[in-house]
Structures are given as C-alpha cells and as structure tokens.
C-alpha cells in the first residue's frame, strides 16, 4: 500500500475498524474511505455494489460484523448467521468484481471446534463440533474464510483472512446484554464500586481459560499482513497466552479498585473450556503483541471512565 492508496475500512465505527484507522493514520496513510452503517447498509447487496463503484477502493479491510458475547449469540442465532453472511459476502464479492487489489477479512477464533487441541493451530478448522453458544457466528466466519480462499483459487483474487482471539480495548462495547466478557466485567465491577455493592456474581465457575488481545495489537497485525502476506491459508492472531476467567475477574477488580466479594453462578454456561491460539505463523511475519493484559485493562478502563463521564455530562 502507498500512503495515498484508497483504503476502505468497512466497519470503521467499531472497536476493530477504529483501531485499524488509528494505525493507518499514525503511519501517514491519508486516503481512507470510511464505511459504516451511517454511510452504507452492508446487508443490502445493491447498496454495497453502488458504494464500491462510487468509492473505487484499492484495498479493503473487512471489520464490519454483527458481534456480541455468549448471551447475545445464544439468544439470536438467526440474526448472527444471516447478518454476518450478508455483510461479508456483499463486501468480499463486490471487492472481487470491482478489481480491488487486496482484501483482508477478519473472523474470530470461535471458528474452531469446542474441544480443539491446545494451543489451536490453523489446520484444526472443521475437525470437530463447534461451541453451541456461538455456532451461528462461527459458521458465518468460516464461510467468509472459504469465500476468500475460493476466490483466490478460482480467480486469483488476493483475499486473505485473519482469525483474532478475544479482543478488547478502546471503543469496545460495554452493554451488559450484548458485550463480550472483558468489557462486561469492567462495567460490572465499576458499577459495583460506584454503588458500594458488597458482591459481584459472575457467570460459570471461573475455570474456563481465555486468551485476550488488545485491539491495537490486532490493528498492527492487520497492517503487517496486508503488506506482507498473500497466501491461501488464514492466520491466527493472539498472544499465545491464556488466563482463567477467575484470574481475569481478579485482575479487573484490582485495576478498578473493587474490594468486595466475587461469587460464581454455576447455573450459567462456561462456554468452551479452553481456547488459546498458536500464533507461530503470523509471528514469522515479524509481528508480535506488545500490550500486556493488565496494562491493556488499565487503559481500557481509563477510556471507559472518560466515555461514561462524557455521557453523564450530555445527559
């Protein structure tokens, strides 16, 4: 990519898309096309095709998606399957038809079987049953990988895919009904501290193990891959290190300064027992994560407090 290349970041309002934009702007890229729900409905094929014909991007980052945590995925499987299939199919196929030089599609580590061997290597895709609570989202993302691979094999289209682990950071979703575990815990412990609550009850038993990657580290991985990776196989993106949900909650409580009791509701699901990625392939490109988990939690919490305060002032 050149500094003046026309680069579309689809999903620029979200956590991932906004991080990609910050990364590109910090490197001097000055011809960015922003694609969000406010500018184009990515579920509508005609709108997407018109958008591509009008804007004529050279490079595309596909960060647009319908996302959510365990509860949201479990409650609305049809929405997560349909909307994600439509969004990614419309963007990827329009990019192919209109001659985009290169496209990067972002999926998720939930594509892997529930009981995949740990750490998870890329070749474990489609080797077992998926985790039921996010099966619809996973199926959509698998379809996106296969579409990029199919277009490359059949037509030579340069579409690559990255599968990041659990993400967090600036512009995360902190809604308790639809967010992922880390931002949900930040909000719950913050509110518990503000309200003087003596107890916070968390889902599951705390034994599930998860890997967390700061979104700014993912953005750098996207840049490096867009510059240097052109192979058929997709790449995992993560830290290669995991923690138990119990350890995560204790770290968040410590950062926030909550000193009440942490209890566990074992009637609620844990999800996949363990999920940590093998990231040898992407590290071979020269990328490595730089933001440690507790440091990332602290900066994310600081951003959340500022956002929360600004909303209160507006109200």
C-alpha positions as CSV (number, residue, x, y, z in Angstrom):
1,X,0.0,0.0,0.0
2,X,1.1,3.5,-0.7
3,X,0.4,6.5,1.6
4,X,-2.2,7.8,-0.9
5,X,-3.8,4.4,-1.8
6,X,-7.5,4.4,-1.5
7,X,-8.2,2.2,1.5
8,X,-11.7,1.2,2.7
9,X,-12.1,0.2,6.3
10,X,-15.5,-1.4,6.5
11,X,-16.9,-1.1,10.0
12,X,-14.9,2.0,10.9
13,X,-17.1,2.9,13.8
14,X,-16.5,-0.4,15.7
15,X,-13.6,-1.3,18.0
16,X,-11.6,-3.1,15.4
17,X,-12.3,-0.7,12.5
18,X,-11.4,2.4,14.5
19,X,-8.2,0.7,15.7
20,X,-7.2,0.0,12.1
21,X,-7.9,3.6,11.2
22,X,-5.7,4.9,14.1
23,X,-3.0,2.5,13.0
24,X,-3.1,3.6,9.4
25,X,-3.3,7.3,10.2
26,X,-0.3,7.0,12.5
27,X,1.7,5.6,9.6
28,X,0.7,8.5,7.3
29,X,-2.0,6.9,5.2
30,X,-4.2,9.8,4.1
31,X,-6.8,8.5,1.7
32,X,-9.0,6.4,3.9
33,X,-12.6,5.5,2.9
34,X,-14.8,5.0,5.9
35,X,-17.6,2.5,5.6
36,X,-20.2,2.2,8.5
37,X,-23.9,1.7,8.9
38,X,-24.3,5.5,8.6
39,X,-22.8,5.5,5.1
40,X,-23.9,2.2,3.6
41,X,-26.1,-0.7,4.6
42,X,-23.7,-3.7,4.1
43,X,-26.6,-6.1,4.3
44,X,-28.0,-4.6,1.1
45,X,-26.2,-6.0,-1.9
46,X,-27.2,-3.2,-4.3
47,X,-26.1,-0.5,-1.8
48,X,-22.7,-2.2,-1.3
49,X,-22.1,-2.6,-5.1
50,X,-23.0,1.1,-5.6
51,X,-20.7,2.1,-2.8
52,X,-17.8,0.2,-4.3
53,X,-18.4,1.7,-7.7
54,X,-18.6,5.2,-6.3
55,X,-15.6,5.0,-3.9
56,X,-13.4,2.6,-6.0
57,X,-11.1,1.4,-3.2
58,X,-7.8,-0.3,-3.9
59,X,-7.5,-2.1,-0.6
60,X,-10.2,-3.3,1.8
61,X,-10.2,-4.2,5.5
62,X,-13.4,-6.1,6.4
63,X,-14.0,-5.2,10.1
64,X,-17.8,-4.8,9.7
65,X,-19.8,-7.5,11.5
66,X,-22.6,-8.2,14.0
67,X,-20.8,-9.1,17.2
68,X,-21.7,-10.0,20.8
69,X,-21.0,-12.1,23.8
70,X,-22.3,-15.5,24.8
71,X,-25.7,-14.3,25.7
72,X,-26.3,-12.3,22.5
73,X,-25.1,-15.1,20.3
74,X,-27.1,-17.7,22.2
75,X,-30.3,-15.6,22.2
76,X,-30.2,-14.5,18.5
77,X,-28.5,-17.2,16.4
78,X,-30.5,-16.4,13.2
79,X,-29.6,-12.7,13.3
80,X,-25.9,-13.5,13.8
81,X,-25.8,-16.0,11.0
82,X,-27.9,-14.1,8.5
83,X,-26.4,-10.6,9.0
84,X,-22.8,-11.7,9.1
85,X,-23.2,-13.8,6.0
86,X,-24.8,-10.9,4.1
87,X,-22.3,-8.3,5.3
88,X,-19.2,-10.2,4.5
89,X,-20.5,-11.8,1.2
90,X,-21.5,-8.4,-0.1
91,X,-18.2,-6.7,0.7
92,X,-15.9,-9.5,-0.4
93,X,-17.8,-10.2,-3.6
94,X,-18.1,-6.5,-4.6
95,X,-14.4,-6.1,-3.9
96,X,-13.6,-9.1,-6.2
97,X,-16.0,-7.9,-9.0
98,X,-14.7,-4.4,-9.0
99,X,-11.0,-5.3,-9.1
100,X,-9.8,-4.4,-5.5
101,X,-6.0,-5.1,-5.3
102,X,-6.2,-6.8,-1.9
103,X,-8.7,-7.6,0.8
104,X,-8.3,-8.6,4.4
105,X,-11.2,-10.4,6.1
106,X,-11.4,-10.6,9.9
107,X,-13.0,-13.6,11.5
108,X,-12.8,-15.0,15.1
109,X,-11.2,-17.8,17.0
110,X,-14.7,-19.2,17.7
111,X,-14.4,-20.9,14.2
112,X,-12.5,-23.8,15.9
113,X,-14.1,-26.9,17.4
114,X,-15.1,-26.7,21.0
115,X,-12.6,-29.4,22.1
116,X,-9.7,-28.4,19.8
117,X,-6.2,-29.4,20.8
118,X,-4.4,-26.5,22.6
119,X,-2.8,-24.3,21.5
120,X,-5.0,-24.2,18.4
121,X,-3.3,-24.4,15.1
122,X,-4.9,-23.2,11.8
123,X,-5.2,-26.8,10.5
124,X,-7.8,-27.7,13.1
125,X,-10.6,-25.8,11.3
126,X,-13.6,-28.1,10.6
127,X,-12.1,-31.1,12.6
128,X,-14.9,-31.2,15.2
129,X,-18.2,-29.8,16.5
130,X,-18.4,-26.1,17.3
131,X,-19.3,-24.5,20.7
132,X,-23.1,-24.4,20.6
133,X,-23.4,-20.9,22.2
134,X,-21.7,-19.1,19.2
135,X,-22.2,-21.7,16.4
136,X,-24.1,-19.3,14.1
137,X,-21.4,-16.6,14.3
138,X,-18.7,-19.2,13.8
139,X,-20.4,-20.7,10.7
140,X,-20.6,-17.3,9.2
141,X,-17.0,-16.6,9.7
142,X,-15.9,-20.0,8.3
143,X,-18.0,-19.1,5.2
144,X,-16.0,-15.9,4.9
145,X,-12.7,-17.7,5.0
146,X,-13.9,-20.2,2.4
147,X,-15.2,-17.4,0.1
148,X,-11.8,-15.6,0.2
149,X,-10.0,-18.9,-0.4
150,X,-12.4,-19.9,-3.2
151,X,-12.0,-16.6,-5.0
152,X,-8.2,-16.8,-4.7
153,X,-8.1,-20.4,-6.1
154,X,-10.7,-19.9,-8.8
155,X,-9.9,-16.3,-9.9
156,X,-6.6,-15.3,-8.3
157,X,-8.3,-12.7,-6.1
158,X,-5.9,-11.6,-3.4
159,X,-8.1,-12.0,-0.3
160,X,-6.6,-13.0,3.0
161,X,-8.1,-13.8,6.4
162,X,-7.1,-13.3,10.0
163,X,-8.7,-15.0,12.9
164,X,-8.1,-13.0,16.1
165,X,-8.6,-14.3,19.6
166,X,-10.8,-12.4,22.2
167,X,-10.4,-8.7,21.7
168,X,-10.7,-5.7,23.9
169,X,-9.7,-2.0,24.0
170,X,-10.8,1.5,23.1
171,X,-14.3,1.7,21.6
172,X,-15.3,-1.7,23.0
173,X,-19.0,-2.5,23.7
174,X,-19.8,-2.3,27.4
175,X,-23.5,-3.1,27.1
176,X,-24.2,-5.8,29.7
177,X,-26.6,-7.7,27.4
178,X,-24.5,-7.8,24.2
179,X,-20.8,-7.3,25.2
180,X,-18.0,-9.8,25.5
181,X,-16.7,-11.0,28.8
182,X,-13.9,-8.5,29.5
183,X,-15.8,-5.2,28.8
184,X,-18.8,-6.6,30.6
185,X,-16.7,-7.3,33.7
186,X,-15.1,-3.9,33.6
187,X,-18.6,-2.3,33.6
188,X,-20.0,-4.5,36.3
189,X,-17.0,-4.1,38.7
190,X,-17.0,-0.3,38.0
191,X,-20.7,0.0,38.8
192,X,-20.3,-2.3,41.9
193,X,-17.6,0.0,43.2
194,X,-19.6,3.2,42.5
195,X,-22.7,1.7,44.1
196,X,-20.9,0.3,47.1
197,X,-22.0,-3.3,46.3
198,X,-20.5,-5.9,48.5
199,X,-20.8,-8.7,46.0
200,X,-20.4,-9.3,42.2
201,X,-21.8,-12.5,40.8
202,X,-20.1,-13.8,37.6
203,X,-21.2,-16.4,35.1
204,X,-20.0,-20.0,35.2
205,X,-17.4,-21.3,37.7
206,X,-14.4,-19.2,36.6
207,X,-12.4,-22.2,35.3
208,X,-12.7,-21.5,31.6
209,X,-9.5,-20.3,30.1
210,X,-9.3,-17.5,27.6
211,X,-6.7,-15.5,25.6
212,X,-7.1,-11.7,25.3
213,X,-5.5,-9.4,22.7
214,X,-5.6,-5.7,22.8
215,X,-7.3,-4.3,19.6
216,X,-4.3,-2.0,18.9
217,X,-2.1,-5.1,18.6
218,X,-4.6,-6.6,16.2
219,X,-4.6,-3.5,14.1
220,X,-0.8,-3.8,13.7
221,X,-1.2,-7.4,12.8
222,X,-3.7,-6.4,10.1
223,X,-1.2,-3.8,8.7
224,X,1.7,-6.3,8.6
225,X,-0.5,-8.9,6.9
226,X,-1.9,-6.5,4.3
227,X,1.7,-5.5,3.5
228,X,3.5,-8.9,3.6
229,X,1.1,-11.9,3.5
230,X,-0.5,-13.2,0.3
231,X,-1.0,-16.9,0.9
232,X,-4.2,-19.1,0.7
233,X,-4.2,-20.1,4.3
234,X,-5.7,-17.9,7.0
235,X,-3.7,-16.8,10.1
236,X,-4.4,-16.9,13.8
237,X,-3.8,-13.6,15.7
238,X,-3.3,-13.7,19.5
239,X,-0.9,-13.6,22.3
240,X,-0.4,-17.4,22.7
241,X,-1.0,-17.0,26.4
242,X,-4.3,-17.5,28.3
243,X,-5.8,-16.9,31.8
244,X,-8.8,-18.4,33.7
245,X,-11.9,-16.2,33.8
246,X,-11.4,-16.2,37.6
247,X,-7.9,-14.7,37.1
248,X,-9.3,-12.2,34.7
249,X,-12.0,-11.0,37.1
250,X,-9.5,-10.7,39.9
251,X,-7.2,-8.5,37.6
252,X,-10.1,-6.3,36.6
253,X,-11.3,-5.9,40.2
254,X,-7.7,-5.0,41.2
255,X,-7.4,-2.4,38.4
256,X,-10.8,-0.8,39.3
257,X,-10.2,-1.0,43.0
258,X,-13.2,-3.1,43.9
259,X,-12.6,-5.0,47.2
260,X,-16.0,-6.8,47.6
261,X,-16.8,-10.5,47.2
262,X,-16.6,-12.2,43.8
263,X,-19.2,-15.1,43.5
264,X,-19.9,-17.5,40.7
265,X,-23.3,-18.6,39.3
266,X,-22.6,-22.2,38.2
267,X,-26.1,-22.5,36.6
268,X,-24.7,-20.3,33.7
269,X,-22.5,-21.7,30.9
270,X,-18.7,-21.5,30.9
271,X,-18.5,-21.8,27.1
272,X,-15.5,-23.6,25.6
273,X,-13.3,-25.0,28.4
274,X,-10.1,-23.6,26.9
275,X,-9.2,-21.5,23.9
276,X,-5.6,-20.3,23.2
277,X,-4.2,-19.8,19.7
278,X,-0.9,-21.0,18.2
279,X,0.4,-17.8,16.6
280,X,3.7,-19.1,15.1
281,X,2.7,-18.3,11.5
282,X,1.9,-14.6,12.0
283,X,4.9,-14.1,14.2
284,X,7.0,-15.4,11.3
285,X,6.0,-12.2,9.5
286,X,7.7,-10.1,12.2
287,X,4.6,-9.2,14.2
288,X,4.3,-9.7,17.9
289,X,1.9,-8.4,20.5
290,X,3.2,-5.6,22.7
291,X,0.4,-4.7,25.2
292,X,0.3,-6.9,28.4
293,X,-3.1,-7.8,29.7
294,X,-3.2,-5.8,32.9
295,X,-1.8,-2.8,31.1
296,X,-4.5,-3.1,28.5
297,X,-7.2,-3.5,31.1
298,X,-6.0,-0.3,32.8
299,X,-6.0,1.8,29.6
300,X,-9.4,0.4,28.5
301,X,-10.9,1.2,31.9
302,X,-9.5,4.7,31.8
303,X,-11.1,5.2,28.4
304,X,-14.4,3.7,29.7
305,X,-14.4,6.2,32.6
306,X,-13.9,9.1,30.3
307,X,-16.7,8.0,28.0
308,X,-19.0,7.3,30.9
309,X,-18.3,10.7,32.3
310,X,-18.9,12.5,29.0
311,X,-22.2,10.7,28.6
312,X,-23.3,11.8,32.0
313,X,-22.5,15.4,31.2
314,X,-24.5,15.2,28.0
315,X,-27.5,13.7,29.9
